[in-house]
Amino acid sequence: WLRWLTPDEEKACEDRAEAKMEKDIDELLRLVEWFRAIPDWRSDIGAYCENLLTHSKSEETEWAIREIQASAAELMEKVSFSHGDLSLSNVIRSTDGSIKIIDPNNKGDYSSYLLDLAKIRFSMTGYERLFGFGKADLRNLRDAFDRKTEDGRLVQLLEITHWIRLYKYRTEEQRKTVDRVIDELIKEYGERWS
């Protein structure tokens, strides 16, 4: 016997899913803390900025590069191992309950646990939802995530670079969405950190 969920039942399911997602994010934060302790000696902020320009030569990219260059010393103090693509679509919960991460992408330019934190935030901003990989709206979890992470300014700056890196892989229509998100994040960054 099948029936549609009532609005109250649907809301209860969403609340349970959100609570589970918050628990999963806490587990990812613990994992990223382990990454933080693993040194990486190959980091090059200049190469990271050059790579950004291969994705988009926009005013927003130029802005991000100026911000990165102004924060270069601080970013280099945070060098560590990085998964490189720790979006939520690359996290799988196995049948034994443990988290598995897939599709690492260490480009060999800048490597830091901050990139992984930024990629998690990137998912919460809506990457999977906006491009059809998931339905959950996780934006309401960002405030809690931001309170749990150190170096919020750097994480948010690197999140913007993740959106910039998406640009060359999207259709013209999808680029409008990427542009809108980047504009919103730069505005939020300015309001929060200027």
C-alpha positions as CSV (number, residue, x, y, z in Angstrom):
1,W,0.0,0.0,0.0
2,L,1.5,3.3,-1.1
3,R,0.5,6.9,-0.3
4,W,2.0,10.3,-0.7
5,L,3.6,11.8,2.4
6,T,1.7,14.6,4.2
7,P,3.5,18.0,4.4
8,D,4.1,17.3,8.1
9,E,5.6,13.8,7.3
10,E,7.7,15.3,4.5
11,K,9.0,18.0,6.9
12,A,9.9,15.4,9.5
13,C,11.8,13.4,6.9
14,E,13.7,16.5,5.8
15,D,14.5,17.4,9.5
16,R,15.9,13.8,10.1
17,A,18.0,14.0,6.9
18,E,19.3,17.4,7.9
19,A,20.3,16.1,11.4
20,K,22.0,13.2,9.7
21,M,23.8,15.4,7.3
22,E,25.0,17.7,10.1
23,K,26.4,14.5,11.8
24,D,28.2,13.5,8.6
25,I,29.7,17.0,8.2
26,D,31.0,16.8,11.8
27,E,32.7,13.5,10.9
28,L,34.2,15.1,7.8
29,L,35.5,17.9,9.9
30,R,37.3,15.4,12.1
31,L,38.7,13.7,8.9
32,V,40.0,17.1,7.7
33,E,41.7,17.6,11.0
34,W,43.7,14.5,10.3
35,F,44.6,15.9,6.9
36,R,45.8,19.0,8.6
37,A,48.5,17.0,10.4
38,I,49.9,15.5,7.3
39,P,52.6,17.7,5.7
40,D,52.8,18.6,2.0
41,W,55.9,20.3,0.7
42,R,54.7,20.9,-2.9
43,S,52.5,23.9,-2.4
44,D,52.8,26.9,-4.8
45,I,50.3,29.7,-4.4
46,G,51.5,31.3,-7.7
47,A,50.7,28.1,-9.6
48,Y,47.3,28.0,-7.9
49,C,46.5,31.5,-9.1
50,E,47.8,30.8,-12.7
51,N,45.5,27.7,-12.7
52,L,42.6,29.8,-11.7
53,L,43.2,32.0,-14.8
54,T,42.9,28.9,-17.0
55,H,39.3,28.5,-15.8
56,S,38.1,32.1,-16.1
57,K,39.7,35.4,-16.9
58,S,36.9,37.5,-15.3
59,E,37.0,40.4,-12.9
60,E,36.0,38.0,-10.1
61,T,39.0,35.8,-10.9
62,E,41.3,38.8,-10.8
63,W,39.7,39.8,-7.4
64,A,40.2,36.3,-6.0
65,I,43.9,36.3,-7.1
66,R,44.5,39.7,-5.4
67,E,42.9,38.3,-2.2
68,I,45.0,35.2,-2.4
69,Q,48.2,37.1,-3.0
70,A,47.4,39.4,0.0
71,S,46.8,36.3,2.1
72,A,49.7,34.2,0.7
73,A,51.8,34.1,3.8
74,E,48.8,33.0,5.9
75,L,47.8,30.4,3.3
76,M,51.4,29.0,3.1
77,E,51.3,28.5,6.9
78,K,48.3,26.2,6.4
79,V,49.9,23.9,3.9
80,S,49.0,20.2,4.4
81,F,47.7,17.1,2.7
82,S,44.5,17.8,0.9
83,H,42.0,15.4,-0.7
84,G,41.5,18.1,-3.3
85,D,37.8,17.4,-4.2
86,L,36.0,16.8,-0.9
87,S,32.6,17.9,-2.1
88,L,29.7,16.0,-0.5
89,S,29.2,14.1,-3.8
90,N,32.6,12.5,-3.3
91,V,31.6,11.2,0.2
92,I,29.9,7.8,0.5
93,R,28.5,6.2,3.7
94,S,29.4,2.5,3.5
95,T,27.2,-0.4,4.8
96,D,29.3,-0.6,7.9
97,G,28.5,3.0,8.7
98,S,32.0,4.4,7.9
99,I,32.6,7.3,5.5
100,K,34.5,6.6,2.3
101,I,35.9,9.4,0.2
102,I,36.4,9.0,-3.5
103,D,37.9,10.9,-6.5
104,P,40.9,12.6,-4.9
105,N,42.3,15.4,-7.0
106,N,45.6,16.8,-5.8
107,K,46.6,19.1,-8.6
108,G,50.1,19.7,-7.3
109,D,49.8,23.5,-7.0
110,Y,48.5,24.6,-3.6
111,S,47.6,21.9,-1.0
112,S,45.9,22.5,2.3
113,Y,43.2,21.2,4.5
114,L,41.6,24.6,3.9
115,L,40.8,23.6,0.3
116,D,38.9,20.6,1.7
117,L,36.9,22.7,4.2
118,A,36.2,25.1,1.3
119,K,34.9,22.3,-0.9
120,I,32.6,21.1,1.9
121,R,31.3,24.6,2.2
122,F,30.9,24.7,-1.6
123,S,28.6,21.7,-1.3
124,M,26.6,23.5,1.4
125,T,26.3,26.6,-0.8
126,G,24.5,24.4,-3.3
127,Y,26.9,22.7,-5.9
128,E,25.1,19.4,-5.9
129,R,21.6,20.9,-5.7
130,L,22.2,23.5,-8.4
131,F,23.7,21.0,-10.9
132,G,21.5,18.0,-10.4
133,F,23.6,15.8,-8.2
134,G,21.4,16.1,-5.2
135,K,18.2,17.7,-3.9
136,A,19.0,18.8,-0.3
137,D,19.3,22.5,0.4
138,L,22.2,22.7,2.9
139,R,22.6,26.4,3.0
140,N,21.1,26.5,6.5
141,L,24.0,24.3,7.7
142,R,26.6,26.8,6.6
143,D,26.4,29.0,9.7
144,A,26.9,26.0,12.0
145,F,29.8,24.8,9.8
146,D,31.4,28.3,9.8
147,R,31.2,28.4,13.6
148,K,33.0,25.0,13.8
149,T,35.9,25.9,11.4
150,E,38.9,28.1,12.1
151,D,40.2,30.4,9.4
152,G,36.7,31.2,8.1
153,R,37.9,34.0,5.9
154,L,40.4,31.8,4.1
155,V,37.9,29.0,3.8
156,Q,35.3,31.3,2.2
157,L,37.9,32.8,-0.1
158,L,39.0,29.3,-1.3
159,E,35.3,28.4,-1.7
160,I,35.0,31.2,-4.2
161,T,37.9,29.8,-6.1
162,H,36.2,26.4,-6.3
163,W,33.2,28.1,-8.0
164,I,35.6,29.9,-10.4
165,R,37.2,26.6,-11.3
166,L,33.7,25.3,-12.2
167,Y,33.3,27.9,-14.8
168,K,35.0,26.3,-17.8
169,Y,33.2,23.0,-17.2
170,R,29.6,24.4,-17.4
171,T,27.3,25.3,-20.2
172,E,26.5,28.9,-21.0
173,E,23.3,28.6,-19.1
174,Q,25.0,27.0,-16.1
175,R,27.6,29.7,-16.1
176,K,24.9,32.2,-15.3
177,T,24.2,30.3,-12.1
178,V,28.0,30.1,-11.3
179,D,28.3,33.9,-11.9
180,R,25.3,34.5,-9.6
181,V,26.8,32.3,-6.8
182,I,30.2,33.9,-7.1
183,D,28.7,37.4,-6.9
184,E,26.7,36.4,-3.8
185,L,29.8,34.9,-2.2
186,I,32.0,37.9,-2.9
187,K,29.4,40.2,-1.5
188,E,29.1,38.0,1.6
189,Y,32.9,37.9,1.9
190,G,33.1,41.7,1.7
191,E,30.4,42.1,4.3
192,R,31.9,39.6,6.7
193,W,35.6,40.2,6.4
194,S,36.2,43.8,5.2
